Amino acid sequence: MTAKDTFFKANTTLNVGGKLLDLSTPIVMGVLNITPDSFFKGSRTQTEDEIIIQAKKMLDEGADILDLGAYSSRPDADDISMEEEENRLLPALKAITSNFKDAVISVDTFRASIAEKAIKNGANMINDISGGSLDDKMFETVGRLKAPYILMHLKGTPQTMRSLSQYDDMVQEISYYFSEKIAALKKAGVHDIILDPGFGFAKNIDQNYELLNKLAEFKIFELPILAGLSRKSMVWKTLKISPDEALNGTSVLNTIALLNGASILRVHDVKEAKEAINLVKLLKN
């Protein structure tokens, strides 16, 4: 097998609302946080005008997917009610769908009822940090709605995960988690599944780097792999800087993720991620 073969998986597609999204070349998911407390203040959008401006910027820079989240999942974030999450999310979702009719929109939620309302209001896919563990109706809901699903690895909740980073063999444990969840998703009728190993979620900094180094091991599932490394503490704490200064480090880690098989980069900075993809593609070709 050549290096080129290990970088791109040929003819990989997602069925997004009846349209095929091509992943044979890696794509970019831009992060839009409808929250007041996400760890990177540059990703926070509060007003409808701010949301539209940021969405347009990301789409103009080449974002293939917009990931809209109204529940902050940073460590120790406040747990908000379902009503508050919905009240933040739905107006933002409607603003984006009315202004950018062709945009592919992912909604970052672990609540099945929010997921259902999001899909019915124009979202295309669900990004669940909990892998269905925080709402036992999630898999059935996504299967019934025929929506693509991002399956992330997490232990505990955003409020407890920091204390749950003990593993005998982290990659093996995550692989077992994925195998069980994939089987349950397929049984529920979910056919378009993306794997996210959950950088920063119940993993310390050293474990995050081990995970990045071994990312290619998850290719055994023959599913797209999402890497969410953007401006995370594994960058800025390691370099002794702030999240605001972590773009360069993010680009370095995104490049490593691409070399190790990532199909989707989830980022705050779309232009730089697209540049990384183009350069690595040229290298491998």
C-alpha positions as CSV (number, residue, x, y, z in Angstrom):
1,M,0.0,0.0,0.0
2,T,1.4,3.4,-0.9
3,A,1.4,6.5,1.2
4,K,-1.3,8.0,-1.1
5,D,-3.6,5.0,-0.3
6,T,-3.2,5.6,3.4
7,F,-4.2,9.2,3.2
8,F,-7.5,9.2,1.2
9,K,-10.2,6.7,1.2
10,A,-11.6,6.6,-2.3
11,N,-15.3,7.2,-3.0
12,T,-16.2,7.9,0.6
13,T,-19.5,9.8,0.7
14,L,-22.2,10.9,3.2
15,N,-25.9,11.1,2.3
16,V,-26.8,14.6,3.5
17,G,-30.5,15.2,2.9
18,G,-30.4,13.3,-0.3
19,K,-27.2,14.9,-1.6
20,L,-23.9,13.2,-1.5
21,L,-21.1,14.9,0.4
22,D,-17.8,13.7,-1.1
23,L,-15.1,12.9,1.5
24,S,-12.5,11.4,-0.9
25,T,-10.6,14.6,-0.2
26,P,-10.8,15.8,3.5
27,I,-13.3,18.5,4.2
28,V,-13.7,21.3,6.8
29,M,-16.3,21.8,9.4
30,G,-16.5,25.3,10.8
31,V,-17.5,25.8,14.4
32,L,-20.3,28.3,15.3
33,N,-20.9,28.5,19.1
34,I,-24.2,30.1,20.1
35,T,-22.9,30.2,23.7
36,P,-21.6,32.9,26.1
37,D,-18.9,30.6,27.6
38,S,-17.1,28.5,25.0
39,F,-13.4,28.2,25.7
40,F,-12.4,30.2,22.6
41,K,-14.1,33.6,22.7
42,G,-13.5,34.1,18.9
43,S,-16.0,31.3,18.2
44,R,-18.9,32.8,20.3
45,T,-21.7,34.3,18.3
46,Q,-24.7,35.8,20.2
47,T,-26.8,38.0,17.9
48,E,-28.4,37.1,14.6
49,D,-26.1,39.5,12.8
50,E,-23.0,38.0,14.4
51,I,-24.2,34.5,13.4
52,I,-24.8,35.5,9.8
53,I,-21.5,37.4,9.5
54,Q,-19.5,34.5,10.9
55,A,-21.4,31.8,8.8
56,K,-20.8,33.8,5.6
57,K,-17.1,34.2,6.4
58,M,-16.7,30.5,7.0
59,L,-18.6,29.6,3.9
60,D,-16.7,32.1,1.8
61,E,-13.4,30.5,3.1
62,G,-14.6,27.1,2.0
63,A,-16.3,25.5,4.9
64,D,-18.1,22.3,3.8
65,I,-20.2,22.0,6.9
66,L,-21.2,24.5,9.6
67,D,-21.4,23.0,13.1
68,L,-23.8,24.9,15.3
69,G,-23.7,24.4,19.1
70,A,-25.7,26.0,21.8
71,Y,-24.4,23.9,24.8
72,S,-20.8,24.5,25.9
73,S,-19.0,21.2,26.3
74,R,-15.7,22.7,27.6
75,P,-14.5,21.1,30.9
76,D,-16.6,22.2,33.9
77,A,-19.0,24.2,31.7
78,D,-22.4,24.9,33.2
79,D,-25.2,22.4,32.5
80,I,-28.0,24.3,30.9
81,S,-31.6,23.2,30.5
82,M,-33.1,21.8,27.3
83,E,-35.3,24.9,27.0
84,E,-32.3,27.2,27.2
85,E,-30.4,25.1,24.6
86,E,-33.4,25.2,22.3
87,N,-33.9,28.9,22.7
88,R,-30.3,29.6,21.8
89,L,-30.2,27.1,18.9
90,L,-33.3,27.4,16.9
91,P,-33.3,31.1,16.1
92,A,-29.6,30.8,15.0
93,L,-30.4,27.7,12.9
94,K,-33.3,29.5,11.2
95,A,-31.1,32.5,10.5
96,I,-28.5,30.4,8.8
97,T,-30.9,28.3,6.8
98,S,-32.8,31.3,5.5
99,N,-29.6,33.2,4.5
100,F,-27.5,30.2,3.2
101,K,-30.0,27.8,1.6
102,D,-27.3,25.4,0.3
103,A,-25.2,25.2,3.5
104,V,-24.7,21.8,5.1
105,I,-25.5,22.3,8.8
106,S,-24.5,20.0,11.7
107,V,-26.0,20.5,15.1
108,D,-23.8,19.8,18.2
109,T,-26.2,18.3,20.8
110,F,-26.5,15.2,23.0
111,R,-30.3,15.6,23.4
112,A,-32.6,13.6,21.1
113,S,-35.5,16.1,21.2
114,I,-33.1,19.0,20.3
115,A,-31.7,16.8,17.5
116,E,-35.2,16.1,16.1
117,K,-36.2,19.8,16.2
118,A,-32.9,20.8,14.6
119,I,-33.3,18.3,11.7
120,K,-37.0,19.4,11.2
121,N,-35.8,23.0,11.0
122,G,-33.2,22.5,8.3
123,A,-30.2,21.0,10.0
124,N,-28.6,18.0,8.1
125,M,-26.6,16.0,10.6
126,I,-26.1,15.5,14.3
127,N,-22.8,15.8,16.2
128,D,-23.2,14.1,19.6
129,I,-20.4,14.5,22.1
130,S,-21.8,11.7,24.2
131,G,-22.2,8.9,21.6
132,G,-25.8,8.4,22.8
133,S,-24.8,7.8,26.4
134,L,-26.6,11.0,27.7
135,D,-29.9,10.3,26.0
136,D,-31.0,6.8,25.2
137,K,-33.4,8.0,22.5
138,M,-30.7,9.6,20.4
139,F,-29.9,6.6,18.2
140,E,-33.5,5.8,17.5
141,T,-34.2,9.5,16.7
142,V,-31.3,9.8,14.3
143,G,-32.1,6.5,12.6
144,R,-35.7,7.5,12.1
145,L,-34.7,10.9,10.6
146,K,-32.0,9.3,8.4
147,A,-29.5,11.9,9.4
148,P,-25.7,11.4,9.4
149,Y,-24.3,11.1,12.9
150,I,-21.0,12.0,14.4
151,L,-20.1,9.4,17.1
152,M,-17.7,10.9,19.6
153,H,-15.9,9.1,22.5
154,L,-16.6,10.5,25.9
155,K,-16.6,9.2,29.4
156,G,-18.9,10.9,31.9
157,T,-20.2,14.4,31.1
158,P,-18.5,17.8,30.4
159,Q,-18.9,18.4,34.2
160,T,-17.2,15.2,35.3
161,M,-14.9,14.1,32.4
162,R,-11.8,15.8,33.7
163,S,-11.6,13.1,36.5
164,L,-12.2,10.2,34.1
165,S,-9.0,10.0,32.1
166,Q,-7.8,6.6,33.5
167,Y,-7.3,3.9,30.8
168,D,-5.5,0.6,30.8
169,D,-5.2,0.9,27.0
170,M,-6.8,4.0,25.7
171,V,-6.9,3.3,22.0
172,Q,-8.2,-0.3,22.6
173,E,-10.9,1.0,24.9
174,I,-12.0,3.7,22.4
175,S,-12.0,1.0,19.7
176,Y,-14.2,-1.2,21.8
177,Y,-16.5,1.7,22.5
178,F,-16.8,2.5,18.8
179,S,-17.5,-1.1,17.8
180,E,-20.4,-1.4,20.3
181,K,-21.9,2.0,19.4
182,I,-21.6,1.4,15.6
183,A,-23.5,-1.9,16.0
184,A,-26.2,-0.2,18.0
185,L,-26.4,2.7,15.5
186,K,-26.7,0.3,12.5
187,K,-29.4,-1.6,14.3
188,A,-31.3,1.7,14.8
189,G,-31.0,2.4,11.0
190,V,-28.2,4.9,11.0
191,H,-26.1,4.3,7.9
192,D,-23.9,7.5,7.7
193,I,-21.6,7.4,10.7
194,I,-18.5,9.6,11.4
195,L,-16.0,8.7,14.2
196,D,-14.6,11.3,16.5
197,P,-12.1,10.0,19.1
198,G,-12.9,13.0,21.3
199,F,-9.7,15.0,21.7
200,G,-9.8,16.7,25.2
201,F,-12.8,14.7,26.4
202,A,-11.8,12.5,29.3
203,K,-8.2,12.7,28.1
204,N,-5.2,14.5,29.5
205,I,-2.7,16.3,27.3
206,D,-0.3,13.3,27.0
207,Q,-3.2,11.1,26.1
208,N,-4.4,13.5,23.4
209,Y,-1.0,13.3,21.7
210,E,-1.0,9.5,22.0
211,L,-4.4,9.6,20.4
212,L,-3.3,11.8,17.6
213,N,-0.2,9.6,16.9
214,K,-2.4,6.5,16.7
215,L,-5.4,8.1,14.9
216,A,-4.9,5.8,11.9
217,E,-5.7,2.8,14.0
218,F,-9.4,3.8,13.8
219,K,-9.4,3.3,10.0
220,I,-10.1,-0.3,10.7
221,F,-13.8,0.7,11.0
222,E,-13.7,2.0,7.4
223,L,-15.7,5.1,8.4
224,P,-14.8,8.8,8.1
225,I,-12.7,10.1,11.0
226,L,-13.2,13.6,12.4
227,A,-10.4,15.5,14.2
228,G,-11.5,18.3,16.6
229,L,-8.2,19.8,17.6
230,S,-8.8,23.4,17.0
231,R,-7.3,25.8,19.7
232,K,-7.7,23.1,22.4
233,S,-5.6,23.0,25.6
234,M,-3.3,20.4,24.1
235,V,-2.0,23.2,21.9
236,W,-2.1,26.3,24.1
237,K,-1.2,24.7,27.5
238,T,1.7,22.8,25.9
239,L,3.0,26.0,24.2
240,K,2.2,28.2,27.3
241,I,0.1,30.6,25.3
242,S,-3.7,31.4,25.2
243,P,-6.4,29.9,22.9
244,D,-6.3,33.2,21.0
245,E,-2.7,32.5,20.1
246,A,-3.1,28.8,19.2
247,L,-3.8,29.0,15.5
248,N,-0.3,28.1,14.3
249,G,-0.2,25.1,16.7
250,T,-3.7,24.0,15.5
251,S,-2.5,24.0,11.9
252,V,0.5,21.8,12.8
253,L,-1.8,19.3,14.6
254,N,-4.4,19.4,11.8
255,T,-1.7,18.5,9.4
256,I,-0.6,15.5,11.5
257,A,-4.3,14.4,11.7
258,L,-4.6,14.6,7.9
259,L,-1.5,12.5,7.5
260,N,-3.0,9.9,9.9
261,G,-6.3,9.6,8.1
262,A,-8.6,12.3,9.2
263,S,-11.4,13.0,6.7
264,I,-13.0,16.0,8.5
265,L,-11.2,18.9,10.3
266,R,-13.5,20.6,12.9
267,V,-12.1,24.1,13.2
268,H,-12.6,27.7,14.2
269,D,-10.3,28.9,11.4
270,V,-11.6,27.6,8.0
271,K,-9.1,29.2,5.7
272,E,-6.0,27.8,7.4
273,A,-7.6,24.3,7.6
274,K,-8.3,24.4,3.9
275,E,-4.7,25.4,3.2
276,A,-3.5,22.5,5.3
277,I,-5.6,20.1,3.3
278,N,-4.5,21.5,0.0
279,L,-0.8,21.2,0.9
280,V,-1.0,17.7,2.3
281,K,-3.0,16.6,-0.7
282,L,-0.3,17.9,-3.0
283,L,2.4,16.2,-0.9
284,K,0.6,12.8,-1.1
285,N,-0.2,13.1,-4.8
